């Protein structure tokens, strides 16, 4: 790794080597949560990180990223597959704009995917953010991975897949009956969907509390890429352990906000 007076220069090769050391292989499906600034200086920026991911999983693999639009206006809810920016970080915003990216149509909880089966993975995301038909649920069903590139456990979207499978009493949804989705071709479609409503209903969830639980189970792999603390966990382990925690110790992941 090259070094300057401002710190290490992280290259595509550095990222590929780090991902391989985590155990990511050709043909894998991986859901990526990311922080570009966590690496330090990346030669080529977000594009370099994306290309490294695609190179490691290869033509038979698939890279998936959340491209959430939370915080955008919901009165009325209007979502453009091509134009609505991702609020999940710089890497995800660059990722979703690539010509080979497919983006799901959920107005607040979309995801983008590139690779084998990407179109199929993003085609049925029509109701809740993280059911099994969503790209996040599809990563779980395809025995894929959750990868955290400098991102914390609080960003763990796969935990919501576990919630939707377990359906705990605290889980709340808001219904939207008059939303509009503008598809890839610029055609508007009236739609209805649901998003999570836990915070608005006074329920506070702290997903970061699951980190020590995963670590104690010995299912997390670690690598340092540049300055970025990177972690890989199999989606099945992520969901199964989260479901057990939700069912046996729900008070450890949620509380009613005061």
C-alpha positions as CSV (number, residue, x, y, z in Angstrom):
1,X,0.0,0.0,0.0
2,X,1.4,3.4,-1.0
3,X,1.8,6.0,1.7
4,X,1.8,9.8,1.4
5,X,2.2,12.5,4.1
6,X,-1.5,12.4,4.4
7,X,-1.7,8.7,5.1
8,X,-2.1,5.5,3.0
9,X,-3.4,5.6,-0.6
10,X,-5.9,2.8,-0.9
11,X,-6.0,1.2,-4.3
12,X,-8.4,-1.2,-6.0
13,X,-5.9,-4.0,-5.5
14,X,-5.7,-3.2,-1.7
15,X,-9.5,-3.5,-1.5
16,X,-9.7,-6.7,-3.5
17,X,-7.0,-8.3,-1.3
18,X,-8.9,-7.2,1.8
19,X,-12.2,-8.6,0.6
20,X,-10.5,-11.9,-0.4
21,X,-9.0,-12.1,3.1
22,X,-12.5,-11.8,4.6
23,X,-13.5,-14.8,2.6
24,X,-15.5,-13.2,-0.2
25,X,-15.4,-15.5,-3.2
26,X,-16.4,-15.5,-6.9
27,X,-20.1,-16.2,-7.2
28,X,-21.0,-14.7,-3.8
29,X,-24.0,-12.4,-3.3
30,X,-23.2,-9.6,-0.9
31,X,-25.2,-6.8,0.6
32,X,-22.8,-3.9,1.2
33,X,-23.0,-1.1,3.9
34,X,-20.2,1.4,3.4
35,X,-18.4,4.5,4.4
36,X,-16.0,5.9,1.8
37,X,-14.3,8.2,4.2
38,X,-13.5,5.3,6.5
39,X,-10.8,4.1,4.1
40,X,-8.8,7.3,4.2
41,X,-7.8,8.3,0.7
42,X,-9.0,5.9,-2.0
43,X,-7.4,6.3,-5.4
44,X,-10.4,6.7,-7.8
45,X,-12.9,7.2,-5.0
46,X,-16.3,5.4,-4.9
47,X,-15.8,3.9,-8.3
48,X,-12.7,2.1,-7.1
49,X,-14.5,0.5,-4.2
50,X,-17.4,-0.6,-6.5
51,X,-15.0,-2.1,-9.1
52,X,-13.1,-4.0,-6.4
53,X,-16.4,-5.5,-5.1
54,X,-17.5,-6.5,-8.6
55,X,-14.1,-7.9,-9.5
56,X,-14.0,-10.2,-6.4
57,X,-17.5,-11.7,-6.8
58,X,-17.1,-12.0,-10.6
59,X,-19.7,-12.5,-13.3
60,X,-21.7,-15.1,-11.3
61,X,-21.8,-13.0,-8.2
62,X,-24.0,-10.1,-7.3
63,X,-23.4,-6.9,-5.3
64,X,-26.3,-5.2,-3.6
65,X,-26.5,-1.9,-1.8
66,X,-29.2,0.0,0.0
67,X,-30.2,3.2,-1.8
68,X,-32.7,4.5,0.8
69,X,-34.5,7.7,0.4
70,X,-35.6,8.2,4.0
71,X,-36.1,11.8,4.8
72,X,-37.5,12.7,1.4
73,X,-40.9,14.2,1.2
74,X,-43.8,11.8,1.8
75,X,-46.6,14.3,1.2
76,X,-47.1,13.0,-1.4
77,X,-44.5,10.2,-1.8
78,X,-42.9,10.4,-5.2
79,X,-40.0,8.2,-6.0
80,X,-38.0,8.2,-9.3
81,X,-35.9,5.1,-9.9
82,X,-33.4,7.1,-11.9
83,X,-33.4,10.5,-10.2
84,X,-34.2,10.1,-6.5
85,X,-30.7,10.2,-4.7
86,X,-29.6,7.5,-2.3
87,X,-29.2,8.7,1.3
88,X,-27.1,5.7,2.2
89,X,-23.7,7.2,1.5
90,X,-21.5,8.3,-1.4
91,X,-20.6,4.8,-2.6
92,X,-24.3,3.8,-2.9
93,X,-25.1,6.9,-4.8
94,X,-22.4,6.3,-7.4
95,X,-23.4,2.6,-7.5
96,X,-27.1,3.2,-8.3
97,X,-26.2,5.5,-11.2
98,X,-24.1,2.9,-13.1
99,X,-25.5,1.8,-16.4
100,X,-25.4,-1.9,-15.3
101,X,-27.3,-1.2,-12.0
102,X,-30.9,-2.3,-11.3
103,X,-32.8,-0.5,-8.6
104,X,-35.9,-1.7,-6.8
105,X,-39.1,0.4,-6.8
106,X,-39.8,0.7,-3.0
107,X,-40.3,4.5,-2.5
108,X,-38.3,4.7,0.8
109,X,-36.4,1.5,1.1
110,X,-35.0,0.8,-2.3
111,X,-31.8,-1.2,-3.1
112,X,-29.6,-1.4,-6.2
113,X,-27.9,-4.5,-7.5
114,X,-25.3,-5.3,-10.1
115,X,-24.4,-8.8,-11.3
116,X,-26.0,-12.2,-11.7
117,X,-29.8,-12.1,-11.1
118,X,-29.7,-8.4,-10.3
119,X,-32.9,-7.6,-12.3
120,X,-34.8,-10.4,-10.6
121,X,-33.6,-9.5,-7.2
122,X,-34.9,-5.9,-7.5
123,X,-38.2,-6.6,-9.4
124,X,-40.6,-7.6,-6.5
125,X,-39.9,-5.0,-3.8
126,X,-43.4,-3.7,-3.6
127,X,-44.7,-3.7,0.0
128,X,-42.5,-3.6,3.1
129,X,-38.8,-2.6,3.2
130,X,-37.3,-5.9,4.0
131,X,-39.6,-8.8,3.4
132,X,-38.3,-11.9,1.6
133,X,-39.3,-10.5,-1.8
134,X,-37.1,-7.4,-1.2
135,X,-33.5,-7.4,-2.4
136,X,-32.4,-7.7,1.2
137,X,-34.5,-10.8,1.7
138,X,-33.2,-12.2,-1.5
139,X,-29.6,-11.9,-0.3
140,X,-30.7,-14.0,2.7
141,X,-32.5,-16.6,0.5
142,X,-29.4,-16.8,-1.8
143,X,-27.2,-17.6,1.2
144,X,-25.3,-14.4,0.7
145,X,-23.4,-12.1,3.0
146,X,-23.6,-8.8,4.8
147,X,-20.5,-6.7,4.4
148,X,-19.7,-3.6,6.4
149,X,-17.0,-1.4,4.9
150,X,-16.3,1.0,7.8
151,X,-20.1,1.1,8.5
152,X,-21.4,0.3,12.0
153,X,-23.8,-2.4,13.1
154,X,-26.5,0.3,13.3
155,X,-26.7,0.2,9.4
156,X,-27.4,-3.6,9.5
157,X,-30.4,-3.8,7.1
158,X,-30.5,-7.6,7.4
159,X,-31.7,-7.2,11.0
160,X,-34.9,-5.8,9.5
161,X,-35.3,-9.1,7.5
162,X,-35.2,-10.9,10.8
163,X,-37.8,-8.5,12.2
164,X,-40.1,-9.1,9.3
165,X,-39.8,-12.9,9.7
166,X,-40.2,-12.8,13.5
167,X,-42.9,-10.1,13.5
168,X,-42.4,-9.0,17.1
169,X,-45.1,-7.0,18.9
170,X,-43.1,-3.8,18.7
171,X,-42.8,-3.7,14.9
172,X,-44.9,-0.9,13.4
173,X,-45.7,0.1,9.8
174,X,-47.0,3.2,8.1
175,X,-49.3,2.7,5.1
176,X,-49.1,4.9,2.0
177,X,-51.9,4.5,-0.5
178,X,-51.2,7.4,-2.9
179,X,-47.6,7.2,-3.8
180,X,-46.1,7.5,-7.3
181,X,-43.1,5.6,-8.7
182,X,-41.5,6.9,-11.8
183,X,-39.9,3.9,-13.4
184,X,-36.6,3.5,-15.4
185,X,-38.3,4.8,-18.5
186,X,-39.7,7.9,-16.9
187,X,-43.3,6.5,-16.7
188,X,-45.2,7.3,-13.5
189,X,-47.1,4.5,-11.7
190,X,-49.5,4.9,-8.8
191,X,-48.6,2.6,-6.0
192,X,-49.1,1.8,-2.3
193,X,-46.4,0.6,0.1
194,X,-45.5,0.3,3.7
195,X,-42.5,1.6,5.6
196,X,-41.4,1.1,9.2
197,X,-43.0,3.4,11.7
198,X,-41.4,2.3,15.0
199,X,-39.7,5.6,15.8
200,X,-42.9,7.6,15.1
201,X,-44.8,5.2,17.3
202,X,-42.5,5.8,20.2
203,X,-40.4,2.6,19.8
204,X,-36.6,3.0,19.9
205,X,-34.5,0.3,18.3
206,X,-30.7,0.2,18.7
207,X,-29.3,-2.2,16.1
208,X,-25.8,-1.5,17.3
209,X,-26.5,-3.6,20.4
210,X,-26.4,-6.7,18.1
211,X,-22.7,-6.2,17.4
212,X,-21.4,-7.9,20.6
213,X,-24.0,-10.7,20.1
214,X,-22.7,-11.5,16.7
215,X,-19.1,-11.3,17.9
216,X,-19.8,-13.6,20.8
217,X,-21.2,-16.1,18.4
218,X,-18.0,-16.1,16.5
219,X,-19.6,-15.5,13.1
220,X,-17.9,-12.2,12.1
221,X,-14.8,-12.0,10.0
222,X,-12.6,-8.9,10.2
223,X,-10.1,-7.1,8.0
224,X,-8.5,-3.7,8.0
225,X,-8.5,-2.1,4.5
226,X,-6.6,1.2,4.6
227,X,-8.1,2.8,7.7
228,X,-11.5,1.0,7.3
229,X,-12.6,-1.6,9.8
230,X,-14.3,-4.1,7.6
231,X,-16.5,-7.0,8.7
232,X,-18.3,-9.8,6.9
233,X,-21.1,-12.0,8.3
234,X,-23.1,-14.6,6.5
235,X,-26.7,-13.4,6.0
236,X,-28.1,-16.6,7.4
237,X,-26.1,-16.1,10.6
238,X,-27.1,-12.5,10.7
239,X,-30.8,-13.2,10.4
240,X,-30.9,-16.4,12.5
241,X,-29.1,-14.8,15.5
242,X,-31.1,-11.6,15.2
243,X,-34.4,-13.6,15.2
244,X,-33.3,-15.5,18.3
245,X,-32.4,-12.3,20.0
246,X,-35.8,-10.7,19.0
247,X,-37.7,-13.7,20.3
248,X,-35.8,-14.4,23.5
249,X,-34.5,-11.0,24.5
250,X,-36.5,-8.3,22.7
251,X,-35.9,-5.9,25.5
252,X,-32.3,-5.8,24.6
253,X,-32.9,-4.3,21.1
254,X,-35.8,-2.0,21.7
255,X,-37.6,0.2,24.2
256,X,-40.3,2.7,24.3
257,X,-38.8,6.2,23.9
258,X,-39.4,8.5,26.8
